[in-house]
Amino acid sequence: MNKKYLFLLCCFCFFLTGCWDEMNIEERGFVVGVAFDLAEEQSGDSPMITMTNQFVVPAGFGTPSEGGNSSEKPYSNLSVTGQSLFEMTREMATIQGNAPYYEHLQSIVVAEELAQEPHMFENVMDLLIRDPEMRRETRVVVSAKKAKDILEIEPTLEPLPAMHINTVNDNIDRAGGLIQPLRIGELNEYMLEEYNYLIPIVRAFEDRIIFNGAGIFDGKSNQLVDTISGLEIFGVNLITGKLKGGFINFKAKDEKMVYEIKQAKSNIKIEADQTDHITIDIEIDTEGNIAETFGGRSLLDENYMEVVNKHLREEIKHQVTDILKKGQEEIGMDFFGFSKIMREKHYKTWEKIKGDWEDGKNIFQNATINVTVENTIRTVGTTNRTKDLKRSE
C-alpha cells in the first residue's frame, strides 16, 4: 500500500510542475514588426545591420477614463546596430527593459539594398525561421528604401504600422497588381526546395504605404536579383492562377473600357518528352463584367460584343506574353512555378535536367511557351440596357 501511495504522490507532483516556466505578461516586450537595414556606417569584414523592433505600448490603447494616456503612441520603435542579430536582440532587452517577444510578430520588412547583398537575406531569415517563438504566418515584405521608415508610417485607421502593412496587402482580391502575401512558412519551403520566389515591395509615400511591384529572389542564393512592376505582377498572377480579382483597361475600336475580373483560372501543361526542348501550354480563363465604358456604343449589340471580347483577349494575352518574355530573355529566371510543376508531374525528367533549367543548356530560356485566353463577360451594367429601352420607345 505504501508503494501505491508513493506512486500517486509522484504523479501529483508531476502535474503540479505545469507552470515552471511561467513569465509575467508585463515582463514581455511584445514585438509586432521587425525591420532590417544595412547600417549607414560600416566597419569590419562583415556587413553591419540595423535591426528595428516595433514594441507594443499598451498604455497608448487606453482612454483617459481607463487610466491610459491618449496622447501616447501605441507603439515604440527601437533600433540597434551590429553584426549578430542574436546579440542585438539581447542588447534590446537591456535597453527596453523587457526582453523582445516575437510570438505575436505580424510583419518583417527587409530593405532592398540588404536583400541584394550576397547571403544577407538568407542569414537574417534563417535566424527568424529557427526561432521557436516565430509564427509561420508572419509576413515578409521588401522595402524599396529604408525598412525602418515603413514602421514609422502612422496609419489613420490602424493603431500599429506593422499591422497596417498586412491590412493593405490583404486587398489582393481588389487589385490584380498585388501578389499573395508571402508568409515565413512558405518562404522556408522555397528556401529548402531552392525554388525562385517573389516578395511584395512596399514603398513609403508621404504618410501612407503603397504596395507596388515585387522582388524576384534566386532560390539558390536567396538573393534579390531583379524587380517587376505591379502591371507585370498582374500577368504573373494570371499565369499562376493566383489572381483573386482586379481590373484591366483595354480598347475596343478606340473606345476605352474597364473589365472587372471576378474569377480567373489557369491550366498549365508541360510537354517534356524532348528534354532539350520543353513546350509549356498555358490556358487562361477569366470571368467578369464590363465595369466602365467611355464610348457611345451599346454593349447589348452581340456583334459589337464579339469585337469587345476579341480585343480583351488580345490585351490579356499581350500582358501575359510580355512578362513571360521578360522572364525568359531579360531576367533568365523561372519565377512562374514551372520548375515546381516539372518536379511534381515529370520527376524523372526533372532530375535529369534540373541543373540545366536556368544554367548550362538554359532549357527554360529556350522553352516554347504557348498562351491561349478565353473570357466570359457576364454583365454589361444597367446603363446600356436603359439606353436601348429608351431608343426602342
C-alpha positions as CSV (number, residue, x, y, z in Angstrom):
1,M,0.0,0.0,0.0
2,N,2.8,2.4,0.8
3,K,4.3,1.9,-2.7
4,K,0.9,2.7,-4.2
5,Y,0.6,6.0,-2.3
6,L,4.1,6.9,-3.1
7,F,3.4,6.4,-6.8
8,L,0.3,8.6,-6.7
9,L,2.2,11.3,-4.8
10,C,4.9,11.3,-7.6
11,C,2.2,11.6,-10.2
12,F,0.6,14.6,-8.4
13,C,4.0,16.3,-8.2
14,F,4.5,15.8,-11.9
15,F,1.2,17.6,-12.7
16,L,2.0,20.4,-10.3
17,T,5.0,21.4,-12.4
18,G,2.9,22.8,-15.3
19,C,3.9,26.5,-14.6
20,W,7.6,26.0,-14.0
21,D,8.4,28.4,-16.9
22,E,5.7,31.0,-16.2
23,M,6.6,34.6,-17.0
24,N,4.6,37.6,-16.1
25,I,3.0,39.2,-19.1
26,E,4.2,42.6,-18.0
27,E,7.8,41.4,-18.3
28,R,7.4,40.6,-22.0
29,G,8.2,43.1,-24.7
30,F,5.7,42.3,-27.4
31,V,7.1,42.8,-30.9
32,V,4.7,43.2,-33.8
33,G,7.1,44.4,-36.5
34,V,10.8,44.0,-37.4
35,A,12.8,45.9,-40.0
36,F,16.3,45.1,-41.3
37,D,18.5,47.7,-43.0
38,L,22.2,47.9,-43.9
39,A,23.8,50.2,-41.3
40,E,24.7,53.7,-42.5
41,E,28.2,53.3,-41.2
42,Q,30.1,50.0,-42.0
43,S,33.2,48.6,-40.3
44,G,34.9,45.3,-40.3
45,D,34.7,42.4,-42.8
46,S,31.1,41.5,-42.1
47,P,28.3,44.0,-43.1
48,M,26.7,45.8,-40.2
49,I,22.9,45.5,-39.9
50,T,20.4,47.9,-38.2
51,M,17.6,45.9,-36.6
52,T,14.4,47.8,-35.7
53,N,11.8,46.3,-33.4
54,Q,8.3,47.7,-33.1
55,F,7.1,47.2,-29.5
56,V,3.5,47.4,-28.4
57,V,2.8,50.1,-25.8
58,P,-0.4,49.1,-24.0
59,A,-0.9,52.5,-22.4
60,G,-1.3,54.0,-25.9
61,F,-4.5,51.9,-26.5
62,G,-6.3,53.1,-23.4
63,T,-8.6,56.1,-22.8
64,P,-8.2,58.7,-20.1
65,S,-11.1,57.2,-18.2
66,E,-9.3,53.9,-18.2
67,G,-6.1,55.4,-16.9
68,G,-4.4,55.4,-20.3
69,N,-2.7,58.4,-21.9
70,S,-4.5,59.1,-25.2
71,S,-1.6,61.3,-26.4
72,E,0.9,58.4,-26.1
73,K,1.7,56.2,-29.2
74,P,0.5,52.6,-29.0
75,Y,4.0,51.5,-30.2
76,S,7.6,52.3,-29.8
77,N,10.4,51.6,-32.3
78,L,13.9,50.7,-31.1
79,S,16.9,50.3,-33.4
80,V,20.2,48.6,-32.7
81,T,23.2,48.1,-35.0
82,G,25.5,45.2,-35.1
83,Q,26.7,42.1,-36.9
84,S,24.9,39.4,-34.9
85,L,21.1,39.5,-34.8
86,F,21.1,37.3,-31.8
87,E,23.4,39.7,-29.9
88,M,21.2,42.7,-31.0
89,T,18.1,41.0,-29.6
90,R,19.8,40.5,-26.3
91,E,21.0,44.1,-26.3
92,M,17.5,45.4,-26.9
93,A,16.5,43.6,-23.6
94,T,19.0,45.7,-21.7
95,I,17.7,49.0,-23.3
96,Q,14.0,48.2,-23.4
97,G,13.8,46.6,-20.0
98,N,11.6,43.8,-21.3
99,A,13.1,41.0,-23.5
100,P,11.7,41.1,-27.1
101,Y,8.9,38.5,-27.5
102,Y,8.2,37.5,-31.1
103,E,5.2,35.2,-30.8
104,H,2.8,38.0,-32.0
105,L,5.1,39.3,-34.8
106,Q,3.0,40.4,-37.7
107,S,5.4,41.8,-40.3
108,I,9.1,41.5,-41.3
109,V,10.4,44.4,-43.5
110,V,13.7,43.9,-45.3
111,A,15.4,46.8,-47.1
112,E,16.0,46.2,-50.8
113,E,19.7,47.1,-50.6
114,L,20.2,44.5,-47.8
115,A,18.4,41.8,-49.8
116,Q,20.7,42.5,-52.8
117,E,23.8,41.6,-50.7
118,P,25.1,38.0,-51.0
119,H,23.9,35.7,-48.2
120,M,22.5,38.6,-46.1
121,F,18.8,37.9,-46.7
122,E,19.1,34.1,-46.1
123,N,21.1,34.7,-42.9
124,V,18.5,37.1,-41.5
125,M,15.6,34.8,-42.3
126,D,17.4,31.7,-41.1
127,L,17.6,33.1,-37.5
128,L,14.0,34.1,-37.5
129,I,12.8,30.8,-39.0
130,R,14.6,28.8,-36.4
131,D,13.3,30.9,-33.5
132,P,10.8,28.8,-31.6
133,E,8.7,31.9,-30.9
134,M,8.3,32.7,-34.6
135,R,4.8,32.1,-36.1
136,R,4.7,30.5,-39.5
137,E,2.0,33.1,-40.6
138,T,4.3,36.1,-40.1
139,R,4.5,38.0,-43.4
140,V,7.6,39.2,-45.2
141,V,7.9,42.3,-47.4
142,V,10.7,44.2,-49.1
143,S,11.1,47.9,-48.7
144,A,12.2,50.0,-51.7
145,K,14.2,52.3,-49.4
146,K,14.8,52.2,-45.6
147,A,12.9,49.4,-44.0
148,K,12.6,51.2,-40.6
149,D,10.9,54.1,-42.3
150,I,7.9,51.8,-43.1
151,L,7.5,51.1,-39.3
152,E,7.3,54.9,-38.8
153,I,4.3,55.5,-41.0
154,E,1.4,56.3,-38.7
155,P,-1.9,54.9,-40.3
156,T,-5.2,56.7,-39.6
157,L,-7.3,53.5,-39.3
158,E,-4.8,51.1,-37.7
159,P,-3.1,51.8,-34.4
160,L,0.1,49.8,-35.3
161,P,2.1,50.4,-38.5
162,A,3.2,46.7,-38.6
163,M,-0.5,45.6,-38.7
164,H,-1.3,48.2,-41.3
165,I,1.1,46.5,-43.7
166,N,-0.9,43.3,-43.5
167,T,-4.2,45.2,-43.9
168,V,-3.2,46.9,-47.1
169,N,-1.6,43.7,-48.5
170,D,-4.9,41.8,-47.9
171,N,-6.6,43.8,-50.8
172,I,-5.3,41.3,-53.3
173,D,-8.8,40.5,-54.3
174,R,-9.4,44.1,-55.4
175,A,-6.1,44.8,-57.1
176,G,-4.6,42.4,-59.6
177,G,-1.2,44.0,-59.3
178,L,-0.6,42.7,-55.8
179,I,0.9,39.3,-55.2
180,Q,-0.3,36.9,-52.5
181,P,1.3,37.9,-49.1
182,L,4.4,35.7,-48.5
183,R,4.4,34.0,-45.1
184,I,7.6,33.0,-43.5
185,G,6.4,29.3,-43.5
186,E,6.1,29.5,-47.3
187,L,9.5,31.2,-47.5
188,N,11.1,28.4,-45.6
189,E,9.7,25.9,-48.1
190,Y,11.1,27.9,-51.1
191,M,14.5,28.2,-49.4
192,L,14.6,24.4,-48.8
193,E,13.4,23.4,-52.3
194,E,15.5,26.1,-54.0
195,Y,12.5,27.5,-56.0
196,N,12.7,31.1,-57.2
197,Y,10.1,33.3,-55.4
198,L,8.5,36.7,-55.3
199,I,8.2,39.0,-52.3
200,P,5.9,42.1,-52.3
201,I,7.6,45.5,-52.4
202,V,6.3,48.3,-50.2
203,R,7.1,52.0,-50.5
204,A,6.6,54.9,-48.1
205,F,4.7,57.7,-49.7
206,E,4.2,60.8,-47.6
207,D,2.0,59.5,-44.6
208,R,1.0,56.2,-46.1
209,I,2.4,53.0,-47.6
210,I,1.9,51.6,-51.1
211,F,2.4,48.1,-52.4
212,N,3.8,48.4,-55.9
213,G,5.8,45.6,-57.6
214,A,7.7,42.6,-56.3
215,G,11.3,41.5,-55.8
216,I,12.5,38.4,-57.6
217,F,14.6,36.1,-55.4
218,D,17.0,33.4,-56.7
219,G,16.1,30.2,-54.9
220,K,19.7,29.0,-54.8
221,S,21.3,32.1,-53.4
222,N,18.2,33.6,-51.8
223,Q,19.3,37.0,-53.1
224,L,17.2,39.7,-54.7
225,V,18.2,39.8,-58.4
226,D,15.5,42.0,-60.0
227,T,12.1,43.6,-59.6
228,I,8.9,43.7,-61.6
229,S,6.1,46.3,-61.6
230,G,2.5,46.0,-60.5
231,L,1.3,45.6,-64.1
232,E,3.8,42.7,-64.6
233,I,2.6,41.1,-61.4
234,F,-0.9,41.1,-63.0
235,G,0.5,38.9,-65.7
236,V,2.2,36.6,-63.3
237,N,-1.0,36.1,-61.3
238,L,-2.9,35.2,-64.5
239,I,-0.3,32.6,-65.3
240,T,-0.1,31.1,-61.9
241,G,-3.9,31.1,-61.3
242,K,-3.5,33.2,-58.2
243,L,-5.4,36.2,-59.5
244,K,-8.3,36.8,-57.0
245,G,-9.7,39.9,-58.7
246,G,-8.9,43.3,-60.2
247,F,-9.5,45.0,-63.4
248,I,-7.9,45.6,-66.8
249,N,-8.0,48.6,-69.1
250,F,-8.3,47.9,-72.9
251,K,-9.7,49.5,-76.0
252,A,-12.3,48.2,-78.5
253,K,-12.4,50.2,-81.7
254,D,-10.6,53.1,-80.0
255,E,-13.2,53.1,-77.1
256,K,-11.7,52.7,-73.7
257,M,-13.2,50.1,-71.4
258,V,-12.6,48.6,-68.0
259,Y,-13.0,44.9,-67.4
260,E,-13.6,43.8,-63.8
261,I,-12.3,40.3,-63.2
262,K,-14.4,38.2,-60.8
263,Q,-12.8,34.8,-61.5
264,A,-9.7,33.7,-63.2
265,K,-8.4,30.2,-63.8
266,S,-5.1,28.9,-65.2
267,N,-4.2,25.5,-66.6
268,I,-0.5,24.7,-67.3
269,K,0.6,21.6,-69.2
270,I,4.3,20.9,-69.9
271,E,5.4,18.6,-72.7
272,A,8.7,17.1,-71.5
273,D,9.3,14.3,-74.0
274,Q,12.2,16.2,-75.6
275,T,14.4,17.1,-72.7
276,D,16.5,19.6,-74.7
277,H,13.3,21.5,-75.8
278,I,10.4,21.9,-73.4
279,T,6.9,23.1,-74.5
280,I,4.7,24.8,-72.0
281,D,1.0,25.4,-72.8
282,I,-0.9,27.9,-70.6
283,E,-4.7,28.2,-70.8
284,I,-6.2,31.2,-69.1
285,D,-9.9,31.6,-68.5
286,T,-11.4,34.7,-66.9
287,E,-15.0,35.7,-66.0
288,G,-16.1,39.2,-65.2
289,N,-18.0,42.4,-66.0
290,I,-17.6,45.4,-68.2
291,A,-17.5,47.9,-65.3
292,E,-17.0,51.1,-67.2
293,T,-17.1,52.4,-70.8
294,F,-16.0,55.7,-72.4
295,G,-17.9,55.4,-75.6
296,G,-21.4,55.6,-77.0
297,R,-21.7,52.1,-78.4
298,S,-24.3,49.8,-76.9
299,L,-22.9,46.6,-75.2
300,L,-26.2,44.8,-76.0
301,D,-25.1,44.6,-79.6
302,E,-24.0,41.0,-80.0
303,N,-21.7,41.7,-83.0
304,Y,-20.1,44.6,-81.1
305,M,-19.6,42.4,-78.0
306,E,-17.7,39.8,-80.1
307,V,-15.3,42.7,-81.1
308,V,-15.0,43.7,-77.4
309,N,-14.2,40.1,-76.4
310,K,-11.6,39.8,-79.1
311,H,-9.8,43.0,-78.0
312,L,-10.0,41.9,-74.4
313,R,-8.4,38.5,-75.2
314,E,-5.6,40.3,-77.1
315,E,-4.9,42.7,-74.2
316,I,-4.7,39.9,-71.6
317,K,-2.5,37.8,-73.9
318,H,-0.3,40.8,-74.5
319,Q,0.3,41.3,-70.8
320,V,0.9,37.6,-70.1
321,T,3.4,37.2,-73.0
322,D,5.2,40.4,-72.1
323,I,6.1,39.1,-68.6
324,L,7.0,35.7,-69.9
325,K,9.3,37.2,-72.5
326,K,10.9,39.3,-69.7
327,G,11.4,36.2,-67.5
328,Q,12.9,34.2,-70.4
329,E,15.0,36.8,-72.2
330,E,15.8,39.7,-69.9
331,I,16.0,38.1,-66.4
332,G,16.6,34.5,-67.4
333,M,14.7,33.1,-64.4
334,D,11.7,31.0,-63.9
335,F,9.6,32.7,-61.2
336,F,6.3,31.3,-62.6
337,G,6.4,28.0,-60.8
338,F,7.2,25.9,-64.0
339,S,10.1,24.1,-62.2
340,K,7.7,23.1,-59.4
341,I,5.3,21.6,-62.0
342,M,8.1,19.8,-63.7
343,R,9.2,18.3,-60.4
344,E,5.7,17.2,-59.5
345,K,4.5,15.9,-62.9
346,H,7.7,14.9,-64.6
347,Y,10.0,14.0,-61.7
348,K,12.4,11.6,-63.6
349,T,12.9,14.1,-66.4
350,W,13.3,16.9,-63.9
351,E,16.1,15.0,-62.1
352,K,18.0,14.8,-65.4
353,I,17.6,18.4,-66.5
354,K,17.3,20.5,-63.2
355,G,20.9,21.5,-63.4
356,D,20.3,22.9,-66.9
357,W,16.9,24.5,-66.3
358,E,18.3,28.1,-65.9
359,D,22.0,27.3,-66.2
360,G,24.1,25.2,-68.6
361,K,21.8,24.5,-71.5
362,N,19.3,27.2,-70.4
363,I,16.3,24.9,-71.0
364,F,13.8,27.3,-69.5
365,Q,15.1,30.3,-71.5
366,N,14.8,28.2,-74.7
367,A,11.4,26.6,-73.9
368,T,8.4,27.2,-76.2
369,I,5.5,28.8,-74.3
370,N,2.1,28.9,-75.9
371,V,-0.7,31.1,-74.3
372,T,-4.4,30.9,-75.0
373,V,-7.0,33.1,-73.4
374,E,-10.8,32.8,-73.0
375,N,-13.1,35.4,-71.5
376,T,-16.7,35.3,-70.3
377,I,-18.5,38.6,-69.9
378,R,-21.4,38.0,-67.6
379,T,-22.9,41.5,-67.2
380,V,-22.6,44.8,-69.0
381,G,-24.3,47.1,-66.5
382,T,-27.7,48.7,-66.5
383,T,-26.8,52.0,-68.2
384,N,-26.7,50.5,-71.7
385,R,-29.9,48.5,-71.2
386,T,-31.7,51.7,-70.1
387,K,-30.3,53.5,-73.1
388,D,-31.6,50.8,-75.5
389,L,-35.0,50.7,-73.9
390,K,-35.4,54.5,-74.4
391,R,-34.3,54.1,-78.1
392,S,-36.9,51.4,-78.7
393,E,-39.7,53.7,-77.3
